[in-house]
């Protein structure tokens, strides 16, 4: 955009990268480690995640040479930067406890940072040791189990905790690798679970919305409906609960355009994936307004043209 420039965030210098690795009490010579670090630009997240995996390797804790020997397919050296990052992170995820991995996979489906209360509602059984008629219960019988899982994910550098807001989020690299590695049925199961949870959260009065966090349940419900391919329901939800607060109360035009673009999985040069012409017209008109208000007027004209060709908007 006009008036903007890119700032590139580079990785650690070699000494800092080695010091971070050593902080996990993991072996390895400078000559062995630095060429590997350079393949993913000394990215601290990947160094921490891999060092934690090697440090927790049960057969030889902290012995990198033994870990390499026991994982002969680990070889990031012939891969591109993007693929090397994914390759390293995939190995860093292998030693995760099954329950911790389930928590990680679920947080990867969130669009916004997940609050602790939300995670507790999703994973902690409010009635430990339920009778047989209630089924198997949730992932953890008490919050202690959830806390242990979150601590493991934090220690491995896979999860960030904003203590002031008490919310958890993933680095984009972690989110991409975790989510892309899930089969479709697992993704649908995660989305279905989230949809059931956020569908039960009471609607917030739009006149009391003062931040995007106030709209978090609606935005996450919208995100899950998109993930489940229920585009018509997602647009109705956006129209009823998200459109006015984001546009008029918060002036969050950029975030509004990002949400609306999700209705266009085939690209904004194609019609949105909703059924009726009037719904298509609304999505085109709302996205055009969001682009215009966020300083991108050049992207609005094609959308207005498409809106006129689909009929009257709501």
VENNOR-V631578 format. One line per field, one symbol per residue. ss: DSSP state (H for helix, E for strand, L for the rest). phi: phi as a letter, one per 30 degrees, with the letter a starting at -180 (. if undefined). psi: psi as a letter, one per 40 degrees, with the letter a starting at -180 (. if undefined). A space follows every 10 residues. Layout:
ss = ???
phi = ???
psi = ???
This chain:
ss = LLLLLLLLLL LLLHHHHHHH HHLLLLLLLH HHHHHHHHHL LLLHHHHHHH HHHHHLLLLL LLLHHHHHHH LLLLLLLLLL HHHHHHHHHH HHLLLLLHHH HHHHHHHHLL LLLEEHHHHH HHHELLLLLL LHHHLLLLLE LLHHHHHHHH HHHHHLLLLE EELLLLEEEL LHHHHHHHHH LLLHHHHHHH HHHHHHHHHL LLLLLHHHLL LHHHHHHHHH HHHHHHHLLL HHHHHHHHHH HHHHHHHHHL LLHHHHHHHH HLLLLLLLLL LLLLLLHHHH HHHHHHHHHH HHHLLLHHHH HHHHHHHHHH LLLL
phi = .eicbccccd dddddddddd dddchcdkde ddddededdb hhddeddddd dddddcddda eicddddddd bdddaddccd eddddddddd ddddddeedd dddddddddd dcecddeddd ddccddbehd dedcjdicdb dbdedddddd ddddddicbc cdddchbbbc deddeddddd dddedddddd dddddddddc dedddddcdb adddceeddd deddddddic dddddddedd bceddddcdc hcdddddddd dddcdcjddc dddbddeddd dddddddddd dddcibddcd eedddddddc jddd
psi = iheiiihhhi aiiddddddd ddeefhihid dddddddddf ffhddddddd dddddehddg hegdddddde geehgedeii dddddddddd ddedeiiddd ddddddddei diihiddddd dddhhegifi ideeaeaadi didddddddd dddddeeehh hgddefiiii iddddddddd ehiddddddd ddddddddde hihhhdeehe idddeddddd dddddddeeg dddddddddd edddddddde fgdddddddd deegeeieei iifididddd dddddddddd dddeffdeed ddddddddee aii.
